[in-house]
Amino acid sequence: MTLPAPRTSPEAHEPRRPRKRRAWDEVPRWQIYLPLGIYLLFTLIPFYWILLFALRPAGSTSLVPWPMTFEHFEMVWTERSFGAYFQNSVLVGIATLVMTTVIALAGGYALARFDFKVKQAFMLALLCSQFVPGALLLVPLFEIFGNLQLINSLGSVIIAETVFQLPLSMILISNFIKNVPVSLEEAAWVDGCSRFRAFCAVVLPLLRPGLIAVGSFAFVHSWNHFLFALMFLNNPELQTIPVGLNTLMSADSVDLGALAAGGIIAAVPVVIVFAFIQKWLITGFSAGAVKG
C-alpha cells in the first residue's frame, strides 16, 4: 500500500521575493557622517589643544605648534620629578592589577561553582559596595593603615586600590566562569586531575578575555586615581602622576605648557595599553556581563 504524496501549495514553489526597501530604510549618507563628524570634532579638539600647549614654545599664541619644542616635557620630567612619579604609578598599577586579578579569580570561581547559604547576601553586598564613593573610605582606611604603619607607603595605595576594585572584578570573573561548562572540569577530574589542576589546565585558558578586561580596568583606574595617593602619601618622592599633575597648579599661576606635557605623559601609557588589548577588552566585558 502506497501512501499518497503530500499536497503542496503552489506558493511553496515560488521563489521568495526580496523585501521592498522602504523610504526610511534608505538613510542619506550625510545623516550618518554629519553627526559622527561633529562628535569626532568635539572629541579631537581637546586633544589637539593639549598637544598645542605641550609642543609650542612658552609665551607663543600660535594655533600651530611651530616651531616645535620639547622643553615642557624635559622640564616636567627632570625639574618636576615626573620620572619618579611615572615609576611610582607603574608600580602601583602593576601591583594593583596582579592582586585584583588573583583575588577576583579565586572569589569569582567560588561564586560561580559553589553554593552556600549566604551566597545571595554576599552578591548583594558586592553590588551595594559599588554605590559607596571612595571618599567615604578614607577615614577608616587611614586609621587602619596608621595602625599597620603603612601611611606614606606605596603599599597603602596598592591595598586601597585593590579593595576598591575587587567587588566589580569578582562579579565579572564570576559571570565569565559561569559561561564555561562544568562538564569540561568533570572530564578532567575523571582523568585524575585535582580541582586546582583541572582549573588551571581547562578553565583558566578560556578566561583570558575576562582576565584581560578585569586587569586592564584595575590598572587604568589605579593609574588615574588621585584621592588615595593624595591622602596616604606625604613624601613627594612617593607621589603618583595624578598628584604630580596637581603640583603643577598653584593659587597664583598655572604653567599650561608643563601641565599639558604632564597630561600627555600620563595619557600615553593608557592609550598604548588599550591599543593592544581592545579586542580582548570588548570580548571580556561583553562575556562577563552575560548571566550564566
C-alpha positions as CSV (number, residue, x, y, z in Angstrom):
1,M,0.0,0.0,0.0
2,T,1.4,3.3,-1.1
3,L,0.8,6.5,0.8
4,P,-0.4,9.5,-1.2
5,A,2.1,12.2,-1.8
6,P,1.7,15.2,0.4
7,R,-0.1,18.1,-1.1
8,T,1.9,21.2,-1.7
9,S,0.6,24.6,-2.4
10,P,1.8,26.5,-5.5
11,E,3.1,29.2,-3.2
12,A,5.8,26.8,-1.8
13,H,7.5,26.5,-5.2
14,E,7.5,30.3,-5.9
15,P,10.9,31.9,-5.2
16,R,10.9,34.3,-2.2
17,R,10.7,37.8,-3.4
18,P,13.1,40.3,-1.9
19,R,11.6,42.7,0.6
20,K,11.0,46.1,-0.9
21,R,13.2,48.8,0.6
22,R,11.1,51.3,2.4
23,A,11.7,55.0,2.3
24,W,13.0,55.2,5.9
25,D,15.5,52.3,5.2
26,E,17.4,54.4,2.7
27,V,19.2,56.9,5.0
28,P,21.3,59.5,3.2
29,R,24.9,59.3,3.9
30,W,25.2,62.8,5.2
31,Q,22.7,62.0,8.0
32,I,25.2,59.4,9.2
33,Y,28.5,61.2,8.6
34,L,27.4,64.6,9.9
35,P,26.7,63.5,13.5
36,L,29.8,61.3,13.5
37,G,31.9,64.2,12.2
38,I,30.6,66.6,14.9
39,Y,31.2,64.0,17.6
40,L,34.7,63.4,16.3
41,L,35.4,67.1,16.2
42,F,34.4,67.7,19.8
43,T,36.5,64.7,20.8
44,L,39.7,65.6,19.0
45,I,39.7,69.4,19.7
46,P,40.7,68.9,23.4
47,F,43.5,66.5,22.4
48,Y,44.8,68.9,19.8
49,W,44.7,71.8,22.4
50,I,46.8,69.7,24.8
51,L,49.3,68.9,22.1
52,L,49.4,72.6,21.1
53,F,50.3,73.8,24.6
54,A,52.8,71.0,25.1
55,L,54.7,71.4,21.8
56,R,54.7,75.2,21.2
57,P,57.2,77.5,22.9
58,A,56.3,79.2,26.1
59,G,54.5,82.5,25.5
60,S,53.5,81.7,22.0
61,T,49.9,82.2,20.9
62,S,50.1,80.4,17.6
63,L,47.4,77.9,16.7
64,V,50.0,75.7,15.1
65,P,52.8,74.1,17.2
66,W,55.6,75.5,15.1
67,P,58.5,75.8,15.8
68,M,58.0,72.6,17.8
69,T,59.8,72.3,21.1
70,F,60.0,69.6,23.8
71,E,61.2,71.9,26.6
72,H,58.0,71.4,28.5
73,F,58.5,67.6,28.5
74,E,62.1,68.0,29.6
75,M,61.1,70.4,32.4
76,V,58.4,68.2,33.9
77,W,60.4,65.0,33.6
78,T,63.5,66.4,35.3
79,E,62.7,69.5,37.3
80,R,59.2,68.4,38.4
81,S,60.2,64.8,39.2
82,F,57.8,63.3,36.7
83,G,60.3,60.4,36.2
84,A,59.8,59.3,39.8
85,Y,56.0,59.9,39.6
86,F,55.9,57.7,36.5
87,Q,57.8,54.9,38.1
88,N,55.6,55.0,41.2
89,S,52.4,55.0,39.1
90,V,53.7,52.0,37.1
91,L,54.5,50.1,40.4
92,V,51.1,50.9,41.9
93,G,49.3,50.0,38.6
94,I,51.0,46.6,38.1
95,A,50.7,45.6,41.7
96,T,47.0,46.5,41.8
97,L,46.5,44.6,38.5
98,V,48.1,41.4,39.9
99,M,46.4,41.5,43.3
100,T,43.0,42.3,41.9
101,T,43.2,39.7,39.2
102,V,44.4,36.9,41.5
103,I,41.9,37.6,44.4
104,A,39.0,38.2,42.0
105,L,39.8,34.9,40.2
106,A,39.6,32.9,43.4
107,G,36.5,34.7,44.6
108,G,34.8,34.6,41.3
109,Y,35.4,30.8,41.0
110,A,33.9,30.2,44.4
111,L,30.8,32.3,43.5
112,A,30.4,30.5,40.1
113,R,30.9,26.9,41.2
114,F,29.8,26.6,44.8
115,D,26.5,27.1,46.5
116,F,26.4,28.3,50.1
117,K,23.8,29.8,52.4
118,V,24.9,33.5,52.3
119,K,25.8,33.5,48.6
120,Q,22.9,35.8,47.6
121,A,23.6,38.1,50.5
122,F,27.3,38.2,49.6
123,M,26.5,39.1,46.0
124,L,24.1,41.8,47.2
125,A,26.8,43.2,49.4
126,L,29.2,43.3,46.5
127,L,26.7,45.1,44.3
128,C,25.9,47.6,47.1
129,S,29.5,48.4,47.7
130,Q,29.7,49.9,44.2
131,F,27.4,52.7,45.4
132,V,29.9,53.7,48.2
133,P,32.1,56.6,47.0
134,G,35.8,56.3,47.7
135,A,35.9,59.4,49.8
136,L,33.8,57.7,52.5
137,L,36.5,55.0,52.8
138,L,39.3,57.5,53.6
139,V,38.8,57.8,57.4
140,P,38.6,54.0,58.2
141,L,41.4,53.2,55.7
142,F,43.6,55.9,57.2
143,E,43.0,54.6,60.7
144,I,43.8,51.0,59.6
145,F,46.9,52.0,57.7
146,G,48.0,54.1,60.6
147,N,47.8,51.2,63.0
148,L,49.7,49.0,60.5
149,Q,52.3,51.7,59.9
150,L,51.6,51.8,56.2
151,I,51.0,55.5,55.9
152,N,53.4,57.2,53.5
153,S,54.0,53.9,51.8
154,L,53.0,52.7,48.3
155,G,51.6,49.6,49.9
156,S,48.7,51.6,51.4
157,V,47.7,52.9,48.0
158,I,48.0,49.4,46.4
159,I,45.8,47.8,49.1
160,A,43.2,50.6,48.9
161,E,43.0,50.4,45.1
162,T,42.7,46.6,45.3
163,V,39.9,46.8,47.8
164,F,38.1,49.4,45.7
165,Q,38.4,47.3,42.5
166,L,37.6,43.8,43.9
167,P,33.7,43.9,44.0
168,L,33.2,44.7,40.3
169,S,36.1,42.5,39.3
170,M,34.8,39.5,41.2
171,I,31.3,39.8,39.7
172,L,32.7,40.0,36.2
173,I,35.0,37.0,36.7
174,S,32.2,35.0,38.3
175,N,29.8,35.6,35.3
176,F,32.6,34.7,32.9
177,I,33.3,31.4,34.7
178,K,29.6,30.5,34.6
179,N,29.8,30.6,30.8
180,V,32.5,27.8,30.9
181,P,30.7,24.4,31.1
182,V,31.2,22.4,34.2
183,S,31.5,19.2,32.1
184,L,34.9,20.3,31.0
185,E,36.2,20.2,34.6
186,E,34.4,17.0,35.3
187,A,36.1,15.3,32.4
188,A,39.4,16.5,33.8
189,W,38.5,15.1,37.2
190,V,37.7,11.7,35.6
191,D,41.2,11.7,34.1
192,G,42.7,12.1,37.5
193,C,43.2,15.8,37.8
194,S,42.6,17.6,41.1
195,R,40.2,20.6,41.1
196,F,43.1,23.1,41.1
197,R,44.9,21.3,38.3
198,A,41.7,21.0,36.3
199,F,41.0,24.7,36.8
200,C,44.5,25.7,35.6
201,A,44.5,23.3,32.6
202,V,40.9,23.6,31.4
203,V,39.2,26.7,32.7
204,L,42.0,29.3,33.1
205,P,42.9,29.3,29.3
206,L,39.3,30.1,28.5
207,L,39.2,33.1,30.9
208,R,41.9,35.1,29.0
209,P,39.5,37.8,27.7
210,G,37.9,38.2,31.2
211,L,41.2,38.4,33.0
212,I,42.5,41.0,30.5
213,A,39.3,43.1,30.9
214,V,39.5,43.0,34.7
215,G,43.2,43.6,34.8
216,S,43.2,46.5,32.4
217,F,40.3,48.1,34.2
218,A,42.1,47.8,37.6
219,F,45.4,49.2,36.1
220,V,43.7,52.2,34.4
221,H,41.7,53.1,37.5
222,S,44.7,52.9,39.8
223,W,46.8,54.9,37.2
224,N,44.3,57.7,37.1
225,H,43.1,57.7,40.8
226,F,44.0,60.8,42.7
227,L,42.4,60.6,46.1
228,F,44.2,57.7,47.7
229,A,47.6,58.8,46.7
230,L,47.0,62.3,47.9
231,M,45.8,61.2,51.3
232,F,48.1,58.3,52.1
233,L,51.4,59.6,50.7
234,N,53.1,62.6,52.2
235,N,56.6,62.1,50.8
236,P,56.9,63.9,47.4
237,E,59.2,61.1,46.2
238,L,56.4,58.6,46.5
239,Q,53.7,60.5,44.8
240,T,52.0,59.3,41.6
241,I,51.3,61.0,38.3
242,P,47.8,62.4,39.2
243,V,49.2,64.1,42.3
244,G,52.2,65.3,40.3
245,L,49.9,67.0,37.9
246,N,48.2,68.7,40.8
247,T,51.6,70.2,41.9
248,L,51.8,72.0,38.5
249,M,48.9,74.2,39.5
250,S,49.1,76.8,42.2
251,A,46.8,79.5,43.6
252,D,48.8,82.3,41.8
253,S,49.5,80.8,38.3
254,V,49.3,77.7,36.2
255,D,52.0,76.6,33.8
256,L,49.8,75.5,30.9
257,G,52.7,74.1,28.9
258,A,54.1,72.0,31.7
259,L,50.6,70.8,32.6
260,A,49.8,69.8,29.1
261,A,53.1,67.9,28.8
262,G,52.4,66.1,32.1
263,G,48.9,65.2,30.8
264,I,50.4,63.7,27.7
265,I,52.9,61.7,29.7
266,A,50.0,60.4,31.9
267,A,47.8,59.5,28.9
268,V,50.3,57.8,26.6
269,P,50.7,54.5,28.7
270,V,46.9,54.1,28.9
271,V,46.4,54.7,25.2
272,I,49.1,52.1,24.4
273,V,47.6,49.5,26.7
274,F,44.1,50.0,25.2
275,A,45.5,49.9,21.7
276,F,46.9,46.4,22.3
277,I,44.1,44.9,24.3
278,Q,40.9,46.5,22.8
279,K,39.8,43.2,21.2
280,W,40.2,41.2,24.4
281,L,38.7,44.1,26.5
282,I,35.4,44.2,24.5
283,T,35.1,40.4,24.5
284,G,35.8,40.2,28.2
285,F,33.3,42.8,29.3
286,S,30.5,41.6,27.0
287,A,31.0,37.9,28.1
288,G,31.2,38.9,31.8
289,A,28.0,40.9,31.5
290,V,26.0,37.8,30.4
291,K,24.3,35.9,33.1
292,G,25.3,32.3,33.0
